[in-house]
Amino acid sequence: MRALITLMGIIAPATAFAASAAREDNSGIFVWVFLGFCALIVVAQVIPAVLLMFGMAKGITSVVKDELATVKK
C-alpha cells in the first residue's frame, strides 16, 4: 500500500507538466525568410508547369478540331 501511495505521488506531478500552455513557436525572422524563399521557388516552378499544361490542352484540342474538319469533308 505504501509503495502504491509513493508511486502515485511520483507520477501525479509528472502529468501536470505534460501540456502547460499553448504551443510556442520560437521561429525567428530567418526561418520565415527561408520559408518565403522556398515558397518562391515552388511558385516559380508551378507557373511554367501550368502554362505547359494549358499549351498541351490547346494543342490537343486543335488537332482534334482539324481531324473533325477533315472527317466532315
URRA-V64118 format. One record per residue. N is the residue number from 1. PSI is psi in whole degrees, -180 to 180 (* if undefined). BURIAL is b if it has 24 or more other C-alpha atoms within 12 Angstrom, else e. Layout:
{{N/PSI/BURIAL} {N/PSI/BURIAL}}
This chain:
{{1/-43/e} {2/-36/e} {3/-38/e} {4/-42/e} {5/-40/e} {6/-44/e} {7/-42/e} {8/-36/e} {9/-29/e} {10/-41/e} {11/-37/e} {12/-47/e} {13/-26/e} {14/-33/e} {15/-19/e} {16/-26/e} {17/3/e} {18/-49/e} {19/88/e} {20/-37/e} {21/-173/e} {22/160/e} {23/127/e} {24/131/e} {25/109/e} {26/36/e} {27/126/e} {28/-173/e} {29/-32/e} {30/-34/e} {31/-44/e} {32/-34/e} {33/-42/e} {34/-44/e} {35/-37/e} {36/-40/e} {37/-40/e} {38/-41/e} {39/-37/e} {40/-40/e} {41/-42/e} {42/-45/e} {43/-40/e} {44/-25/e} {45/-29/e} {46/-39/e} {47/-51/e} {48/-33/e} {49/-42/e} {50/-42/e} {51/-38/e} {52/-41/e} {53/-42/e} {54/-39/e} {55/-41/e} {56/-41/e} {57/-40/e} {58/-41/e} {59/-40/e} {60/-43/e} {61/-33/e} {62/-36/e} {63/-42/e} {64/-41/e} {65/-40/e} {66/-41/e} {67/-39/e} {68/-36/e} {69/-38/e} {70/-31/e} {71/-37/e} {72/-23/e} {73/*/e}}
